[in-house]
Amino acid sequence: MRGLAHDRGLFIPDSFPTVSTAELESWRDLEYHELATEVIGKFVGEDEVPRDVLADIVKRSCGAFRSEEVTPLIKVDGHYILVS
């Protein structure tokens, strides 16, 4: 539970979990905080942070965003960009 790695860089996982097509489909209609919990849960084991605690942390963190959409996007020239 540190912000930066010992070399002051970012932490990079040793491996990346797989996500099935069915799993992706099941995430389609989740709210942002629910989706974030699912994705983070792929990297954080239940033995490290219980799922209900993780969900609470993520939901409270997302509550601090200024926009109800959390990550509002606009389309510009056929591409989506994040607006602040």
Summary of the structure (lengths in Angstrom):
residues: 84
radius of gyration: 15.3
end to end distance: 27.3
largest distance: 45.0
contacts: 135
relative contact order: 0.10
helix: 35%
strand: 10%
